[in-house]
C-alpha cells in the first residue's frame, strides 16, 4: 500500500493475518499529511489527489537479483535506458546507461557507479519502448521504469524528476548532451 502523491511511504503486507494494522495506518496517515512537493520542490506532486492505493505484492522486488529498467523519454521518444542493479547489496545501487540500440553510453549518474559487466537487452525491450512512447507522448520529459519478472513486464514508476532533478550526469559532456534533448520552448504554457 502507498500514497499516490508521495515517495517512499509504503507498507508491505506479505500476509494479511500478521499485518500490524495500527502501524500501517500510522505510516499511511503520516504519508497522507506529507506535502512531497515541498520536500524536493517537485511541483507536479502538489495537486495530485491524496489517496492510498494497494498493489499486488511481488516478492521478486525485494531481491538483489532484480533489475530495474528506467527509460528516459524526451518529447515522447525513449532516448536511453538505465539498468539499475545491486539495489539491496552492500555495495549499493549501480546504474549502467544504454542508448536506444543497447550500446553502453559511458554515463555515471549521481553517486551510482556502473557495474563492470554489461547487461543483455531484456526480452520485453520492444514492449518497454512501445509503452514508454505511449506514456510519454505528451511530456517534454518522463522517466518510465519497468521490471521484467518471469517474462512479464511491470511498470514501476513514472517520474518527471530523476534524483529530484538535482543529481548530475558525468562526464559533463553527457550532462549537456542529455540537456540538448529537452526543448522547453515547445511546451505550452497555460
Secondary structure as GFF3:
##gff-version 3
##sequence-region A 1 190
A	DSSP	beta_strand	2	3	.	.	.	ID=ss1
A	DSSP	three_ten_helix	16	18	.	.	.	ID=ss2
A	DSSP	alpha_helix	21	33	.	.	.	ID=ss3
A	DSSP	alpha_helix	36	39	.	.	.	ID=ss4
A	DSSP	three_ten_helix	43	45	.	.	.	ID=ss5
A	DSSP	beta_strand	52	53	.	.	.	ID=ss6
A	DSSP	three_ten_helix	59	62	.	.	.	ID=ss7
A	DSSP	beta_strand	68	74	.	.	.	ID=ss8
A	DSSP	beta_strand	77	85	.	.	.	ID=ss9
A	DSSP	beta_strand	94	99	.	.	.	ID=ss10
A	DSSP	beta_strand	108	109	.	.	.	ID=ss11
A	DSSP	alpha_helix	125	135	.	.	.	ID=ss12
A	DSSP	beta_strand	141	149	.	.	.	ID=ss13
A	DSSP	beta_strand	152	159	.	.	.	ID=ss14
A	DSSP	three_ten_helix	162	165	.	.	.	ID=ss15
A	DSSP	beta_strand	169	170	.	.	.	ID=ss16
A	DSSP	alpha_helix	172	180	.	.	.	ID=ss17
A	DSSP	three_ten_helix	184	186	.	.	.	ID=ss18
###
